[in-house]
Amino acid sequence: MGLSTHVLDTMHGCPAAGMQVKLYATDGDTATLVKDLTLNHDGRTDAPLFDNHSLKAGTYRLSFNVAGYFKAKGVQLPTPNFLTVVNLDFGVAHVDQHYHVPLLVSPWSYSTYRGS
């Protein structure tokens, strides 16, 4: 069914349009960059990160450039930033299911879950 993500900016109450996101395939301590992208106006990717046929079982990392996003929005962040990059490491066990990895984020906190 594929892999997708969605980011909501909980500080401003809107999608995190323009946030930079990287997707890695991981194997132990090794992370291989698969995609480097920018979220659209709805805080989503324009296409699935993996479609139904290309998703493989294994471990992955989504890396969200949180500080860069909030700085671009004009938010005054401390030095050093409390959150710079949020890395979400997750596993895909069932390639016949959809994996949706949403992120709700502010400069001070984040949460995630496996969505539908």
ZATITOR-129491 format. One record per residue: residue in one letter; x, y, z of N, C-alpha, C in turn; residue number from 1. Coordinates in nm, 4 decimals, decimal comma. Example, Ala and Ser with C-alpha at 12.3 -4.5 7.8 and 13.67 -1.06 7.14 Angstrom:
BEGIN
@code=A; nX=1,3190; nY=-0,5690; nZ=0,7800; caX=1,2300; caY=-0,4500; caZ=0,7800; cX=1,3200; cY=-0,3300; cZ=0,7800; pos=1
@code=S; nX=1,2850; nY=-0,2250; nZ=0,7080; caX=1,3670; caY=-0,1060; caZ=0,7140; cX=1,2900; cY=0,0030; cZ=0,7870; pos=2
REM end
This chain:
BEGIN
@code=M; nX=0,0806; nY=-0,1189; nZ=0,0000; caX=0,0000; caY=0,0000; caZ=0,0000; cX=0,0849; cY=0,1253; cZ=0,0000; pos=1
@code=G; nX=0,2114; nY=0,1183; nZ=0,0414; caX=0,2990; caY=0,2328; caZ=0,0307; cX=0,3330; cY=0,2990; cZ=0,1622; pos=2
@code=L; nX=0,4064; nY=0,4103; nZ=0,1502; caX=0,4545; caY=0,4872; caZ=0,2638; cX=0,4300; cY=0,6350; cZ=0,2363; pos=3
@code=S; nX=0,3749; nY=0,7057; nZ=0,3368; caX=0,3505; caY=0,8486; caZ=0,3229; cX=0,3782; cY=0,9182; cZ=0,4554; pos=4
@code=T; nX=0,3864; nY=1,0512; nZ=0,4490; caX=0,4063; caY=1,1322; caZ=0,5691; cX=0,3265; cY=1,2615; cZ=0,5556; pos=5
@code=H; nX=0,3084; nY=1,3275; nZ=0,6671; caX=0,2327; caY=1,4534; caZ=0,6742; cX=0,2833; cY=1,5254; cZ=0,7983; pos=6
@code=V; nX=0,3108; nY=1,6552; nZ=0,7888; caX=0,3606; caY=1,7302; caZ=0,9039; cX=0,2669; cY=1,8468; cZ=0,9330; pos=7
@code=L; nX=0,2278; nY=1,8581; nZ=1,0602; caX=0,1464; caY=1,9699; caZ=1,1063; cX=0,2272; cY=2,0537; cZ=1,2037; pos=8
@code=D; nX=0,2274; nY=2,1828; nZ=1,1805; caX=0,2941; caY=2,2815; caZ=1,2643; cX=0,1963; cY=2,3171; cZ=1,3761; pos=9
@code=T; nX=0,2197; nY=2,2659; nZ=1,4965; caX=0,1265; caY=2,2894; caZ=1,6071; cX=0,1457; cY=2,4269; cZ=1,6709; pos=10
@code=M; nX=0,2562; nY=2,4941; nZ=1,6419; caX=0,2763; caY=2,6297; caZ=1,6929; cX=0,1834; cY=2,7288; cZ=1,6221; pos=11
@code=H; nX=0,1722; nY=2,7130; nZ=1,4900; caX=0,0930; caY=2,8046; caZ=1,4099; cX=-0,0428; cY=2,7473; cZ=1,3704; pos=12
@code=G; nX=-0,0652; nY=2,6185; nZ=1,3980; caX=-0,1921; caY=2,5558; caZ=1,3632; cX=-0,2140; cY=2,5408; cZ=1,2145; pos=13
@code=C; nX=-0,1093; nY=2,4942; nZ=1,1443; caX=-0,1192; caY=2,4820; caZ=0,9983; cX=-0,0281; cY=2,3694; cZ=0,9501; pos=14
@code=P; nX=-0,0454; nY=2,3278; nZ=0,8232; caX=0,0493; caY=2,2319; caZ=0,7654; cX=0,1887; cY=2,2935; cZ=0,7580; pos=15
@code=A; nX=0,2912; nY=2,2106; nZ=0,7672; caX=0,4310; caY=2,2570; caZ=0,7642; cX=0,4810; cY=2,2666; cZ=0,6203; pos=16
@code=A; nX=0,4176; nY=2,3541; nZ=0,5437; caX=0,4548; caY=2,3742; caZ=0,4033; cX=0,5990; cY=2,4233; cZ=0,3948; pos=17
@code=G; nX=0,6768; nY=2,3617; nZ=0,3067; caX=0,8146; caY=2,4022; caZ=0,2846; cX=0,9167; cY=2,3313; cZ=0,3712; pos=18
@code=M; nX=0,8721; nY=2,2470; nZ=0,4652; caX=0,9696; caY=2,1756; caZ=0,5493; cX=1,0498; cY=2,0767; cZ=0,4635; pos=19
@code=Q; nX=1,1798; nY=2,0713; nZ=0,4894; caX=1,2691; caY=1,9774; caZ=0,4224; cX=1,2649; cY=1,8438; cZ=0,4962; pos=20
@code=V; nX=1,2523; nY=1,7350; nZ=0,4198; caX=1,2441; caY=1,6004; caZ=0,4764; cX=1,3346; cY=1,5085; cZ=0,3954; pos=21
@code=K; nX=1,4033; nY=1,4206; nZ=0,4670; caX=1,4854; caY=1,3194; caZ=0,4009; cX=1,4373; cY=1,1822; cZ=0,4449; pos=22
@code=L; nX=1,4353; nY=1,0892; nZ=0,3515; caX=1,4007; caY=0,9496; caZ=0,3792; cX=1,5251; cY=0,8653; cZ=0,3586; pos=23
@code=Y; nX=1,5561; nY=0,7844; nZ=0,4584; caX=1,6703; caY=0,6933; caZ=0,4529; cX=1,6226; cY=0,5500; cZ=0,4695; pos=24
@code=A; nX=1,6888; nY=0,4576; nZ=0,4039; caX=1,6780; caY=0,3155; caZ=0,4355; cX=1,7904; cY=0,2879; cZ=0,5344; pos=25
@code=T; nX=1,7613; nY=0,2167; nZ=0,6422; caX=1,8635; caY=0,1933; caZ=0,7445; cX=1,8929; cY=0,0445; cZ=0,7579; pos=26
@code=D; nX=2,0158; nY=0,0189; nZ=0,7956; caX=2,0617; caY=-0,1174; caZ=0,8228; cX=2,1640; cY=-0,1059; cZ=0,9339; pos=27
@code=G; nX=2,1202; nY=-0,1301; nZ=1,0582; caX=2,2091; caY=-0,1102; caZ=1,1725; cX=2,2432; cY=0,0373; cZ=1,1839; pos=28
@code=D; nX=2,3728; nY=0,0692; nZ=1,1868; caX=2,4180; caY=0,2080; caZ=1,1972; cX=2,4314; cY=0,2779; cZ=1,0615; pos=29
@code=T; nX=2,4030; nY=0,2059; nZ=0,9545; caX=2,4168; caY=0,2619; caZ=0,8198; cX=2,2830; cY=0,3147; cZ=0,7706; pos=30
@code=A; nX=2,2830; nY=0,4408; nZ=0,7250; caX=2,1632; caY=0,5023; caZ=0,6681; cX=2,1944; cY=0,5459; cZ=0,5253; pos=31
@code=T; nX=2,1135; nY=0,5010; nZ=0,4305; caX=2,1319; caY=0,5335; caZ=0,2899; cX=2,0190; cY=0,6254; cZ=0,2458; pos=32
@code=L; nX=2,0551; nY=0,7443; nZ=0,1963; caX=1,9552; caY=0,8404; caZ=0,1521; cX=1,8776; cY=0,7846; cZ=0,0336; pos=33
@code=V; nX=1,7445; nY=0,7868; nZ=0,0460; caX=1,6560; caY=0,7396; caZ=-0,0604; cX=1,5910; cY=0,8585; cZ=-0,1311; pos=34
@code=K; nX=1,5431; nY=0,9568; nZ=-0,0522; caX=1,4767; caY=1,0738; caZ=-0,1098; cX=1,5056; cY=1,1959; cZ=-0,0241; pos=35
@code=D; nX=1,5142; nY=1,3098; nZ=-0,0903; caX=1,5328; caY=1,4405; caZ=-0,0267; cX=1,4259; cY=1,5294; cZ=-0,0876; pos=36
@code=L; nX=1,3335; nY=1,5797; nZ=-0,0075; caX=1,2188; caY=1,6494; caZ=-0,0634; cX=1,1708; cY=1,7642; cZ=0,0237; pos=37
@code=T; nX=1,0803; nY=1,8439; nZ=-0,0310; caX=1,0191; caY=1,9564; caZ=0,0369; cX=0,8687; cY=1,9325; cZ=0,0427; pos=38
@code=L; nX=0,8087; nY=1,9537; nZ=0,1600; caX=0,6654; caY=1,9324; caZ=0,1748; cX=0,5859; cY=2,0407; cZ=0,1027; pos=39
@code=N; nX=0,4725; nY=2,0025; nZ=0,0466; caX=0,3889; caY=2,0955; caZ=-0,0299; cX=0,3018; cY=2,1826; cZ=0,0606; pos=40
@code=H; nX=0,2101; nY=2,2582; nZ=0,0038; caX=0,1242; caY=2,3514; caZ=0,0771; cX=0,0402; cY=2,2842; cZ=0,1854; pos=41
@code=D; nX=0,0179; nY=2,1539; nZ=0,1715; caX=-0,0627; caY=2,0791; caZ=0,2678; cX=0,0245; cY=2,0043; cZ=0,3685; pos=42
@code=G; nX=0,1570; nY=2,0297; nZ=0,3686; caX=0,2473; caY=1,9610; caZ=0,4602; cX=0,2687; cY=1,8144; cZ=0,4248; pos=43
@code=R; nX=0,2468; nY=1,7819; nZ=0,3000; caX=0,2599; caY=1,6439; caZ=0,2510; cX=0,3576; cY=1,6402; cZ=0,1336; pos=44
@code=T; nX=0,3949; nY=1,5192; nZ=0,0957; caX=0,4736; caY=1,5021; caZ=-0,0256; cX=0,3775; cY=1,4994; cZ=-0,1439; pos=45
@code=D; nX=0,4264; nY=1,5343; nZ=-0,2618; caX=0,3403; caY=1,5357; caZ=-0,3799; cX=0,3045; cY=1,3952; cZ=-0,4276; pos=46
@code=A; nX=0,3824; nY=1,2982; nZ=-0,3884; caX=0,3580; caY=1,1583; caZ=-0,4246; cX=0,3987; cY=1,0732; cZ=-0,3042; pos=47
@code=P; nX=0,3510; nY=0,9499; nZ=-0,2975; caX=0,3944; caY=0,8637; caZ=-0,1867; cX=0,5470; cY=0,8508; cZ=-0,1832; pos=48
@code=L; nX=0,6007; nY=0,8346; nZ=-0,0638; caX=0,7455; caY=0,8117; caZ=-0,0510; cX=0,7828; cY=0,6799; cZ=-0,1178; pos=49
@code=F; nX=0,7000; nY=0,5804; nZ=-0,1001; caX=0,7072; caY=0,4536; caZ=-0,1737; cX=0,5658; cY=0,4191; cZ=-0,2149; pos=50
@code=D; nX=0,5476; nY=0,3687; nZ=-0,3355; caX=0,4153; caY=0,3238; caZ=-0,3760; cX=0,3971; cY=0,1772; cZ=-0,3360; pos=51
@code=N; nX=0,2846; nY=0,1216; nZ=-0,3738; caX=0,2496; caY=-0,0157; caZ=-0,3345; cX=0,3544; cY=-0,1173; cZ=-0,3782; pos=52
@code=H; nX=0,4196; nY=-0,0942; nZ=-0,4898; caX=0,5102; caY=-0,1942; caZ=-0,5458; cX=0,6556; cY=-0,1765; cZ=-0,5036; pos=53
@code=S; nX=0,6942; nY=-0,0557; nZ=-0,4634; caX=0,8354; caY=-0,0328; caZ=-0,4335; cX=0,8695; cY=-0,0410; cZ=-0,2845; pos=54
@code=L; nX=0,7684; nY=-0,0416; nZ=-0,1967; caX=0,7957; caY=-0,0525; caZ=-0,0529; cX=0,8463; cY=-0,1925; cZ=-0,0201; pos=55
@code=K; nX=0,9571; nY=-0,1956; nZ=0,0520; caX=1,0183; caY=-0,3231; caZ=0,0940; cX=1,0158; cY=-0,3315; cZ=0,2458; pos=56
@code=A; nX=1,0055; nY=-0,4514; nZ=0,2973; caX=1,0161; caY=-0,4712; caZ=0,4423; cX=1,1560; cY=-0,4289; cZ=0,4860; pos=57
@code=G; nX=1,1626; nY=-0,3665; nZ=0,6020; caX=1,2922; caY=-0,3232; caZ=0,6520; cX=1,2767; cY=-0,2053; cZ=0,7452; pos=58
@code=T; nX=1,3880; nY=-0,1389; nZ=0,7724; caX=1,3869; caY=-0,0248; caZ=0,8631; cX=1,4216; cY=0,1026; cZ=0,7860; pos=59
@code=Y; nX=1,3599; nY=0,2120; nZ=0,8316; caX=1,3715; caY=0,3398; caZ=0,7627; cX=1,3849; cY=0,4520; cZ=0,8637; pos=60
@code=R; nX=1,4251; nY=0,5686; nZ=0,8147; caX=1,4332; caY=0,6897; caZ=0,8966; cX=1,3769; cY=0,8065; cZ=0,8147; pos=61
@code=L; nX=1,2847; nY=0,8777; nZ=0,8749; caX=1,2421; caY=1,0062; caZ=0,8210; cX=1,3093; cY=1,1131; cZ=0,9043; pos=62
@code=S; nX=1,3743; nY=1,2070; nZ=0,8379; caX=1,4503; caY=1,3130; caZ=0,9026; cX=1,3877; cY=1,4471; cZ=0,8643; pos=63
@code=F; nX=1,3303; nY=1,5164; nZ=0,9628; caX=1,2569; caY=1,6399; caZ=0,9411; cX=1,3402; cY=1,7590; cZ=0,9897; pos=64
@code=N; nX=1,3649; nY=1,8574; nZ=0,9030; caX=1,4438; caY=1,9757; caZ=0,9386; cX=1,3535; cY=2,0770; cZ=1,0098; pos=65
@code=V; nX=1,3326; nY=2,0543; nZ=1,1376; caX=1,2404; caY=2,1343; caZ=1,2175; cX=1,2929; cY=2,2766; cZ=1,2381; pos=66
@code=A; nX=1,4172; nY=2,2923; nZ=1,2794; caX=1,4720; caY=2,4261; caZ=1,3046; cX=1,4733; cY=2,5098; cZ=1,1775; pos=67
@code=G; nX=1,5123; nY=2,4514; nZ=1,0664; caX=1,5136; caY=2,5248; caZ=0,9401; cX=1,3753; cY=2,5745; cZ=0,9022; pos=68
@code=Y; nX=1,2751; nY=2,4912; nZ=0,9242; caX=1,1373; caY=2,5291; caZ=0,8939; cX=1,0932; cY=2,6469; cZ=0,9806; pos=69
@code=F; nX=1,1125; nY=2,6363; nZ=1,1132; caX=1,0659; caY=2,7427; caZ=1,2019; cX=1,1459; cY=2,8720; cZ=1,1833; pos=70
@code=K; nX=1,2739; nY=2,8611; nZ=1,1548; caX=1,3528; caY=2,9817; caZ=1,1256; cX=1,2992; cY=3,0512; cZ=1,0005; pos=71
@code=A; nX=1,2644; nY=2,9725; nZ=0,8987; caX=1,2095; caY=3,0302; caZ=0,7758; cX=1,0745; cY=3,0980; cZ=0,8003; pos=72
@code=K; nX=1,0030; nY=3,0542; nZ=0,9030; caX=0,8749; caY=3,1162; caZ=0,9403; cX=0,8955; cY=3,2398; cZ=1,0273; pos=73
@code=G; nX=1,0206; nY=3,2730; nZ=1,0602; caX=1,0500; caY=3,3909; caZ=1,1399; cX=1,0435; cY=3,3704; cZ=1,2900; pos=74
@code=V; nX=1,0408; nY=3,2453; nZ=1,3342; caX=1,0364; caY=3,2158; caZ=1,4773; cX=1,1757; cY=3,2380; cZ=1,5365; pos=75
@code=Q; nX=1,1819; nY=3,3123; nZ=1,6460; caX=1,3088; caY=3,3340; caZ=1,7163; cX=1,3399; cY=3,2085; cZ=1,7980; pos=76
@code=L; nX=1,4443; nY=3,1391; nZ=1,7594; caX=1,4843; caY=3,0162; caZ=1,8278; cX=1,6091; cY=3,0428; cZ=1,9106; pos=77
@code=P; nX=1,6226; nY=2,9736; nZ=2,0239; caX=1,7430; caY=2,9906; caZ=2,1047; cX=1,8630; cY=2,9248; cZ=2,0371; pos=78
@code=T; nX=1,9808; nY=2,9600; nZ=2,0837; caX=2,1032; caY=2,8956; caZ=2,0360; cX=2,1667; cY=2,8228; cZ=2,1537; pos=79
@code=P; nX=2,1827; nY=2,6923; nZ=2,1467; caX=2,1410; caY=2,6059; caZ=2,0365; cX=1,9893; cY=2,5832; cZ=2,0384; pos=80
@code=N; nX=1,9376; nY=2,5376; nZ=1,9239; caX=1,7950; caY=2,5066; caZ=1,9137; cX=1,7612; cY=2,3907; cZ=2,0058; pos=81
@code=F; nX=1,6397; nY=2,3910; nZ=2,0602; caX=1,5959; caY=2,2752; caZ=2,1381; cX=1,5781; cY=2,1560; cZ=2,0449; pos=82
@code=L; nX=1,5058; nY=2,1744; nZ=1,9345; caX=1,4933; caY=2,0710; caZ=1,8315; cX=1,5563; cY=2,1252; cZ=1,7036; pos=83
@code=T; nX=1,6445; nY=2,0494; nZ=1,6460; caX=1,7046; caY=2,0874; caZ=1,5190; cX=1,6472; cY=1,9998; cZ=1,4086; pos=84
@code=V; nX=1,6759; nY=1,8711; nZ=1,4177; caX=1,6240; caY=1,7725; caZ=1,3238; cX=1,5535; cY=1,6657; cZ=1,4056; pos=85
@code=V; nX=1,4323; nY=1,6296; nZ=1,3639; caX=1,3610; caY=1,5192; caZ=1,4277; cX=1,3781; cY=1,3979; cZ=1,3380; pos=86
@code=N; nX=1,4404; nY=1,2939; nZ=1,3925; caX=1,4577; caY=1,1678; caZ=1,3213; cX=1,3593; cY=1,0664; cZ=1,3761; pos=87
@code=L; nX=1,2811; nY=1,0079; nZ=1,2873; caX=1,1881; caY=0,9022; caZ=1,3253; cX=1,2344; cY=0,7731; cZ=1,2603; pos=88
@code=D; nX=1,2792; nY=0,6795; nZ=1,3418; caX=1,3205; caY=0,5483; caZ=1,2933; cX=1,2033; cY=0,4522; cZ=1,3116; pos=89
@code=F; nX=1,1705; nY=0,3788; nZ=1,2068; caX=1,0552; caY=0,2896; caZ=1,2124; cX=1,0789; cY=0,1692; cZ=1,1224; pos=90
@code=G; nX=1,0011; nY=0,0664; nZ=1,1452; caX=1,0124; caY=-0,0556; caZ=1,0678; cX=0,8871; cY=-0,0833; cZ=0,9875; pos=91
@code=V; nX=0,9060; nY=-0,1424; nZ=0,8712; caX=0,7967; caY=-0,1864; caZ=0,7857; cX=0,8011; cY=-0,3379; cZ=0,7821; pos=92
@code=A; nX=0,6989; nY=-0,4003; nZ=0,8381; caX=0,6933; caY=-0,5461; caZ=0,8434; cX=0,5988; cY=-0,6040; cZ=0,7380; pos=93
@code=H; nX=0,4948; nY=-0,5283; nZ=0,7030; caX=0,3894; caY=-0,5805; caZ=0,6148; cX=0,3734; cY=-0,4896; cZ=0,4941; pos=94
@code=V; nX=0,4379; nY=-0,5252; nZ=0,3841; caX=0,4369; caY=-0,4390; caZ=0,2654; cX=0,3002; cY=-0,4337; cZ=0,1981; pos=95
@code=D; nX=0,2075; nY=-0,5179; nZ=0,2387; caX=0,0724; caY=-0,5146; caZ=0,1833; cX=-0,0169; cY=-0,4147; cZ=0,2575; pos=96
@code=Q; nX=0,0390; nY=-0,3468; nZ=0,3583; caX=-0,0351; caY=-0,2469; caZ=0,4341; cX=0,0214; cY=-0,1081; cZ=0,4043; pos=97
@code=H; nX=-0,0600; nY=-0,0063; nZ=0,4323; caX=-0,0135; caY=0,1314; caZ=0,4149; cX=0,0526; cY=0,1776; cZ=0,5441; pos=98
@code=Y; nX=0,1681; nY=0,2405; nZ=0,5323; caX=0,2374; caY=0,2998; caZ=0,6462; cX=0,2351; cY=0,4517; cZ=0,6277; pos=99
@code=H; nX=0,1646; nY=0,5186; nZ=0,7172; caX=0,1589; caY=0,6647; caZ=0,7157; cX=0,2258; cY=0,7122; cZ=0,8438; pos=100
@code=V; nX=0,3262; nY=0,8006; nZ=0,8314; caX=0,4044; caY=0,8463; caZ=0,9461; cX=0,3869; cY=0,9975; cZ=0,9595; pos=101
@code=P; nX=0,2839; nY=1,0407; nZ=1,0344; caX=0,2632; caY=1,1837; caZ=1,0542; cX=0,3510; cY=1,2385; cZ=1,1661; pos=102
@code=L; nX=0,3791; nY=1,3674; nZ=1,1582; caX=0,4552; caY=1,4365; caZ=1,2622; cX=0,3790; cY=1,5619; cZ=1,3001; pos=103
@code=L; nX=0,3551; nY=1,5795; nZ=1,4285; caX=0,2993; caY=1,7032; caZ=1,4836; cX=0,4140; cY=1,7682; cZ=1,5580; pos=104
@code=V; nX=0,4468; nY=1,8952; nZ=1,5237; caX=0,5711; caY=1,9522; caZ=1,5739; cX=0,5599; cY=2,1013; cZ=1,6046; pos=105
@code=S; nX=0,6332; nY=2,1418; nZ=1,7061; caX=0,6559; caY=2,2824; caZ=1,7393; cX=0,8064; cY=2,2945; cZ=1,7637; pos=106
@code=P; nX=0,8585; nY=2,4138; nZ=1,7924; caX=1,0015; caY=2,4237; caZ=1,8228; cX=1,0397; cY=2,3520; cZ=1,9520; pos=107
@code=W; nX=0,9404; nY=2,3121; nZ=2,0316; caX=0,9673; caY=2,2578; caZ=2,1652; cX=0,9220; cY=2,1141; cZ=2,1855; pos=108
@code=S; nX=0,8438; nY=2,0597; nZ=2,0925; caX=0,7919; caY=1,9243; caZ=2,1137; cX=0,7490; cY=1,8624; cZ=1,9817; pos=109
@code=Y; nX=0,7330; nY=1,7300; nZ=1,9844; caX=0,6784; caY=1,6602; caZ=1,8690; cX=0,6131; cY=1,5315; cZ=1,9136; pos=110
@code=S; nX=0,5240; nY=1,4830; nZ=1,8287; caX=0,4649; caY=1,3504; caZ=1,8500; cX=0,4389; cY=1,2890; cZ=1,7144; pos=111
@code=T; nX=0,4311; nY=1,1574; nZ=1,7150; caX=0,4075; caY=1,0824; caZ=1,5921; cX=0,3291; cY=0,9576; cZ=1,6275; pos=112
@code=Y; nX=0,2814; nY=0,8904; nZ=1,5255; caX=0,2065; caY=0,7668; caZ=1,5431; cX=0,1988; cY=0,7009; cZ=1,4062; pos=113
@code=R; nX=0,1555; nY=0,5772; nZ=1,4034; caX=0,1328; caY=0,5143; caZ=1,2737; cX=-0,0096; cY=0,5467; cZ=1,2317; pos=114
@code=G; nX=-0,0219; nY=0,6266; nZ=1,1310; caX=-0,1527; caY=0,6669; caZ=1,0816; cX=-0,2061; cY=0,5715; cZ=0,9779; pos=115
@code=S; nX=-0,3153; nY=0,6106; nZ=0,9193; caX=-0,3785; caY=0,5257; caZ=0,8174; cX=-0,3817; cY=0,5964; cZ=0,6824; pos=116
REM end
